[in-house]
Amino acid sequence: LCSYFKLYTVPIQLNQCACVLPPHTLGKDILKQIKENTRAMAGELAVVGLMNVQYTVKDGKLFVLEVTPRASRTIPFVSKATGIPFARMATKVMLGRSLAELGLTQETIPDHVASLITVGFLHKEKSRVIMIATNFGNNLNW
């Protein structure tokens, strides 16, 4: 579960965003709702493999923006941040292996903060940077 947010620092249309693992601005109640809703949607959609869900929180209320049964651009980042090759694991699940057989029975929360910063103009991505630090403040202080 990553916290993904847009960064608008200049008055022109830029594609700037940051993805942070673990999420640092979401409360325990919202995180619980996200996990429950995600599991329920995966079950209803009969997803085998990876699923991308985009949520937003407004005035303390959780909204689903999009659900797609596929990998997203954040999967390589999450894999690097946690040390788990999620795309490879998802492929094995799609071929019939269980999560238990693969040792994926618990949520993995790293003991560090990882951030993925993407900067580009409109829909043309220019650069991506992954940063890892002991806390969120140090992570973005570059």
Backbone as CSV, one residue per row, in Angstrom:
resi,resn,N_x,N_y,N_z,CA_x,CA_y,CA_z,C_x,C_y,C_z
1,LEU,0.851,-1.169,0.000,0.000,0.000,0.000,0.898,1.234,0.000
2,CYS,0.798,2.010,-1.051,1.592,3.229,-1.184,0.692,4.442,-1.097
3,SER,1.267,5.534,-0.679,0.581,6.808,-0.681,1.085,7.532,-1.928
4,TYR,0.184,7.912,-2.806,0.562,8.492,-4.089,-0.093,9.854,-4.181
5,PHE,0.673,10.885,-4.403,0.059,12.204,-4.442,0.692,13.061,-5.513
6,LYS,-0.083,14.008,-6.021,0.384,14.924,-7.056,1.090,16.119,-6.428
7,LEU,2.118,16.565,-7.089,2.856,17.748,-6.642,2.654,18.849,-7.682
8,TYR,2.011,19.915,-7.305,1.832,21.040,-8.218,2.591,22.227,-7.649
9,THR,3.774,22.445,-8.177,4.616,23.505,-7.623,4.795,24.671,-8.587
10,VAL,4.387,24.502,-9.822,4.525,25.568,-10.802,3.208,25.748,-11.547
11,PRO,2.926,26.950,-12.025,1.625,27.214,-12.641,1.485,26.751,-14.090
12,ILE,2.252,25.760,-14.517,2.066,25.184,-15.846,1.731,23.720,-15.672
13,GLN,1.201,23.104,-16.690,0.728,21.725,-16.553,1.914,20.758,-16.598
14,LEU,2.323,20.319,-15.434,3.403,19.349,-15.334,2.858,18.041,-14.798
15,ASN,3.501,16.961,-15.166,3.160,15.654,-14.636,4.143,15.368,-13.505
16,GLN,3.856,15.899,-12.329,4.718,15.700,-11.173,3.941,14.940,-10.123
17,CYS,4.529,13.870,-9.601,3.864,13.130,-8.545,4.907,12.426,-7.690
18,ALA,4.462,12.006,-6.531,5.333,11.279,-5.616,4.565,10.084,-5.082
19,CYS,5.274,9.003,-4.927,4.699,7.791,-4.346,5.544,7.479,-3.114
20,VAL,4.897,7.258,-1.986,5.626,7.056,-0.731,5.204,5.738,-0.093
21,LEU,6.173,4.975,0.361,5.928,3.703,1.036,6.747,3.675,2.310
22,PRO,6.186,3.425,3.464,4.757,3.271,3.732,4.059,4.627,3.726
23,PRO,2.711,4.617,3.572,1.977,5.883,3.561,2.164,6.616,4.885
24,HIS,2.368,7.905,4.822,2.654,8.664,6.055,1.554,9.648,6.440
25,THR,0.574,9.877,5.564,-0.451,10.875,5.868,-1.831,10.274,6.093
26,LEU,-1.964,8.976,5.931,-3.270,8.334,6.083,-3.408,7.741,7.475
27,GLY,-4.550,7.968,8.101,-4.808,7.438,9.433,-5.102,5.938,9.404
28,LYS,-5.090,5.323,10.579,-5.316,3.876,10.688,-6.691,3.475,10.167
29,ASP,-7.710,4.294,10.421,-9.063,3.967,9.958,-9.136,3.948,8.434
30,ILE,-8.535,4.948,7.793,-8.548,5.006,6.327,-7.752,3.836,5.760
31,LEU,-6.585,3.531,6.340,-5.785,2.401,5.866,-6.566,1.091,5.989
32,LYS,-7.289,0.931,7.073,-8.101,-0.275,7.268,-9.177,-0.363,6.194
33,GLN,-9.854,0.768,5.921,-10.882,0.797,4.878,-10.300,0.453,3.511
34,ILE,-9.126,0.996,3.228,-8.471,0.736,1.940,-8.182,-0.753,1.791
35,LYS,-7.631,-1.353,2.830,-7.309,-2.787,2.758,-8.565,-3.623,2.594
36,GLU,-9.599,-3.324,3.366,-10.855,-4.084,3.281,-11.512,-3.922,1.906
37,ASN,-11.591,-2.692,1.429,-12.212,-2.431,0.125,-11.429,-3.088,-1.006
38,THR,-10.102,-3.028,-0.918,-9.268,-3.621,-1.967,-9.460,-5.132,-2.014
39,ARG,-9.459,-5.770,-0.853,-9.689,-7.225,-0.816,-11.072,-7.576,-1.380
40,ALA,-12.082,-6.803,-1.011,-13.443,-7.060,-1.486,-13.533,-6.905,-3.008
41,MET,-12.921,-5.849,-3.547,-12.957,-5.643,-5.001,-12.209,-6.746,-5.729
42,ALA,-11.055,-7.149,-5.203,-10.278,-8.232,-5.832,-11.101,-9.513,-5.857
43,GLY,-11.821,-9.793,-4.777,-12.677,-10.979,-4.735,-13.821,-10.900,-5.725
44,GLU,-14.507,-9.756,-5.770,-15.634,-9.571,-6.687,-15.202,-9.660,-8.146
45,LEU,-14.025,-9.107,-8.433,-13.532,-9.110,-9.807,-12.791,-10.399,-10.157
46,ALA,-12.620,-11.278,-9.165,-11.897,-12.547,-9.350,-10.495,-12.307,-9.919
47,VAL,-9.803,-11.340,-9.364,-8.461,-10.996,-9.833,-7.468,-12.059,-9.385
48,VAL,-6.684,-12.526,-10.332,-5.582,-13.449,-10.047,-4.336,-12.755,-10.585
49,GLY,-3.475,-12.311,-9.703,-2.303,-11.544,-10.111,-2.330,-10.183,-9.444
50,LEU,-1.986,-9.167,-10.189,-1.902,-7.816,-9.636,-3.150,-7.003,-9.966
51,MET,-3.435,-6.039,-9.109,-4.565,-5.152,-9.298,-4.154,-3.752,-8.848
52,ASN,-4.498,-2.761,-9.648,-4.209,-1.370,-9.329,-5.506,-0.689,-8.898
53,VAL,-5.508,-0.114,-7.689,-6.668,0.623,-7.209,-6.206,2.026,-6.851
54,GLN,-6.911,3.009,-7.373,-6.598,4.391,-7.037,-7.730,4.944,-6.180
55,TYR,-7.345,5.414,-5.007,-8.297,6.002,-4.057,-7.965,7.476,-3.878
56,THR,-8.921,8.202,-3.375,-8.667,9.547,-2.889,-9.443,9.705,-1.578
57,VAL,-8.950,10.592,-0.737,-9.618,10.868,0.539,-9.991,12.350,0.544
58,LYS,-11.264,12.620,0.772,-11.750,13.996,0.829,-12.593,14.148,2.080
59,ASP,-12.222,15.082,2.937,-12.945,15.343,4.185,-13.113,14.073,5.023
60,GLY,-12.063,13.260,5.046,-12.069,12.049,5.855,-12.835,10.882,5.266
61,LYS,-13.349,11.049,4.045,-14.125,9.995,3.397,-13.336,9.418,2.228
62,LEU,-13.374,8.086,2.102,-12.619,7.365,1.080,-13.455,7.200,-0.187
63,PHE,-12.842,7.488,-1.340,-13.504,7.323,-2.636,-12.605,6.491,-3.547
64,VAL,-13.218,5.635,-4.354,-12.487,4.856,-5.358,-12.510,5.645,-6.659
65,LEU,-11.336,5.870,-7.240,-11.235,6.567,-8.518,-11.188,5.582,-9.677
66,GLU,-10.448,4.482,-9.468,-10.234,3.551,-10.567,-9.795,2.204,-10.026
67,VAL,-10.245,1.132,-10.666,-9.803,-0.216,-10.340,-9.462,-0.901,-11.653
68,THR,-8.251,-1.391,-11.781,-7.859,-2.104,-12.985,-7.097,-3.368,-12.608
69,PRO,-7.492,-4.512,-13.164,-6.796,-5.772,-12.857,-5.530,-5.917,-13.689
70,ARG,-4.528,-5.165,-13.322,-3.237,-5.190,-14.024,-2.182,-4.578,-13.120
71,ALA,-0.959,-4.706,-13.531,0.134,-4.059,-12.809,0.142,-2.582,-13.175
72,SER,0.676,-1.776,-12.293,0.798,-0.343,-12.564,2.273,0.034,-12.586
73,ARG,2.534,1.303,-12.889,3.920,1.781,-12.920,4.570,1.777,-11.550
74,THR,3.762,1.655,-10.492,4.343,1.654,-9.152,4.882,0.285,-8.740
75,ILE,4.526,-0.790,-9.462,4.965,-2.131,-9.080,6.497,-2.251,-9.030
76,PRO,7.248,-1.776,-10.017,8.713,-1.862,-9.894,9.234,-1.102,-8.671
77,PHE,8.626,0.052,-8.379,9.025,0.826,-7.203,8.751,0.049,-5.917
78,VAL,7.540,-0.499,-5.787,7.180,-1.241,-4.576,8.080,-2.465,-4.426
79,SER,8.406,-3.104,-5.533,9.306,-4.261,-5.493,10.687,-3.868,-4.987
80,LYS,11.201,-2.763,-5.490,12.521,-2.297,-5.038,12.493,-1.877,-3.575
81,ALA,11.407,-1.230,-3.169,11.307,-0.733,-1.790,11.174,-1.862,-0.773
82,THR,10.516,-2.965,-1.169,10.273,-4.059,-0.227,11.208,-5.247,-0.422
83,GLY,11.855,-5.306,-1.582,12.711,-6.457,-1.877,11.931,-7.665,-2.366
84,ILE,10.650,-7.495,-2.693,9.809,-8.589,-3.179,9.529,-8.370,-4.663
85,PRO,9.860,-9.339,-5.519,9.604,-9.188,-6.963,8.125,-9.448,-7.293
86,PHE,7.284,-8.440,-7.087,5.840,-8.625,-7.204,5.388,-9.061,-8.603
87,ALA,5.965,-8.545,-9.665,5.553,-8.963,-11.011,5.850,-10.450,-11.207
88,ARG,7.000,-10.903,-10.773,7.357,-12.323,-10.881,6.407,-13.176,-10.030
89,MET,6.127,-12.723,-8.809,5.230,-13.459,-7.926,3.819,-13.523,-8.510
90,ALA,3.344,-12.420,-9.081,2.011,-12.394,-9.681,1.927,-13.361,-10.860
91,THR,2.996,-13.436,-11.630,3.022,-14.382,-12.750,2.893,-15.812,-12.243
92,LYS,3.582,-16.120,-11.166,3.497,-17.469,-10.587,2.091,-17.753,-10.067
93,VAL,1.447,-16.744,-9.479,0.071,-16.914,-9.006,-0.860,-17.165,-10.191
94,MET,-0.662,-16.423,-11.277,-1.501,-16.613,-12.466,-1.299,-17.998,-13.073
95,LEU,-0.141,-18.604,-12.828,0.141,-19.948,-13.335,-0.282,-21.040,-12.362
96,GLY,-0.909,-20.651,-11.235,-1.477,-21.645,-10.355,-0.886,-21.777,-8.959
97,ARG,0.217,-21.087,-8.675,0.799,-21.161,-7.338,-0.022,-20.317,-6.376
98,SER,-0.031,-20.677,-5.113,-0.761,-19.895,-4.111,0.177,-18.890,-3.452
99,LEU,-0.411,-17.861,-2.851,0.400,-16.874,-2.119,1.141,-17.550,-0.975
100,ALA,0.500,-18.507,-0.321,1.143,-19.230,0.784,2.370,-20.004,0.279
101,GLU,2.263,-20.620,-0.879,3.403,-21.355,-1.453,4.575,-20.421,-1.741
102,LEU,4.249,-19.182,-2.055,5.284,-18.200,-2.376,5.775,-17.432,-1.153
103,GLY,5.194,-17.729,0.008,5.608,-17.053,1.244,5.049,-15.652,1.395
104,LEU,3.986,-15.348,0.672,3.370,-14.014,0.739,2.059,-14.097,1.509
105,THR,2.150,-14.259,2.807,0.950,-14.403,3.626,0.707,-13.208,4.537
106,GLN,1.669,-12.288,4.611,1.521,-11.111,5.466,1.922,-9.862,4.692
107,GLU,1.374,-8.744,5.119,1.753,-7.464,4.527,3.208,-7.169,4.871
108,THR,3.942,-6.704,3.892,5.341,-6.342,4.102,5.450,-4.834,4.222
109,ILE,5.879,-4.380,5.385,6.085,-2.944,5.603,7.573,-2.742,5.846
110,PRO,8.247,-2.024,4.961,9.690,-1.835,5.137,10.008,-1.006,6.383
111,ASP,11.205,-1.187,6.908,11.629,-0.420,8.088,12.287,0.894,7.676
112,HIS,12.095,1.279,6.442,12.626,2.545,5.929,11.512,3.234,5.139
113,VAL,11.769,4.446,4.708,10.821,5.183,3.877,11.379,5.224,2.467
114,ALA,10.546,4.855,1.515,10.954,4.896,0.115,10.027,5.855,-0.625
115,SER,10.598,6.663,-1.497,9.816,7.610,-2.292,10.199,7.491,-3.751
116,LEU,9.192,7.574,-4.601,9.393,7.613,-6.036,8.895,8.970,-6.499
117,ILE,9.776,9.771,-7.051,9.414,11.098,-7.548,9.465,11.050,-9.068
118,THR,8.375,11.477,-9.708,8.291,11.507,-11.169,8.041,12.938,-11.597
119,VAL,8.829,13.403,-12.547,8.657,14.759,-13.057,8.636,14.688,-14.577
120,GLY,7.642,15.323,-15.174,7.542,15.357,-16.627,6.626,16.478,-17.062
121,PHE,6.560,16.726,-18.349,5.686,17.757,-18.901,4.512,17.087,-19.582
122,LEU,3.298,17.460,-19.184,2.071,16.851,-19.674,2.143,15.345,-19.471
123,HIS,1.987,14.551,-20.515,2.002,13.098,-20.359,3.343,12.498,-20.757
124,LYS,4.340,13.338,-20.950,5.660,12.848,-21.328,6.540,12.818,-20.088
125,GLU,6.783,11.639,-19.612,7.586,11.485,-18.409,9.039,11.848,-18.711
126,LYS,9.642,12.610,-17.843,11.027,13.032,-18.046,12.006,12.275,-17.162
127,SER,11.681,12.150,-15.887,12.635,11.468,-15.013,11.935,10.868,-13.808
128,ARG,12.565,9.841,-13.266,12.081,9.179,-12.055,13.271,8.988,-11.125
129,VAL,13.010,9.246,-9.857,14.058,9.077,-8.854,13.472,8.290,-7.689
130,ILE,14.185,7.253,-7.244,13.777,6.513,-6.054,14.731,6.889,-4.934
131,MET,14.154,7.253,-3.791,14.958,7.624,-2.631,14.560,6.752,-1.451
132,ILE,15.538,6.335,-0.677,15.282,5.529,0.519,16.014,6.177,1.682
133,ALA,15.313,6.341,2.814,15.910,6.962,4.001,15.257,6.391,5.253
134,THR,15.771,6.792,6.400,15.239,6.286,7.672,13.927,6.940,8.063
135,ASN,13.642,8.147,7.556,12.364,8.791,7.839,11.944,9.658,6.657
136,PHE,10.693,10.058,6.675,10.140,10.789,5.531,10.865,12.118,5.295
137,GLY,11.154,12.852,6.336,11.828,14.145,6.190,13.184,14.014,5.503
138,ASN,13.981,13.042,5.927,15.287,12.817,5.307,15.136,12.336,3.874
139,ASN,14.066,11.612,3.606,13.857,11.036,2.301,13.697,12.104,1.219
140,LEU,12.977,13.159,1.529,12.732,14.191,0.510,13.648,15.401,0.656
141,ASN,14.612,15.330,1.528,15.538,16.437,1.745,16.794,16.218,0.913
142,TRP,16.654,16.457,-0.362,17.776,16.247,-1.273,17.953,17.460,-2.108
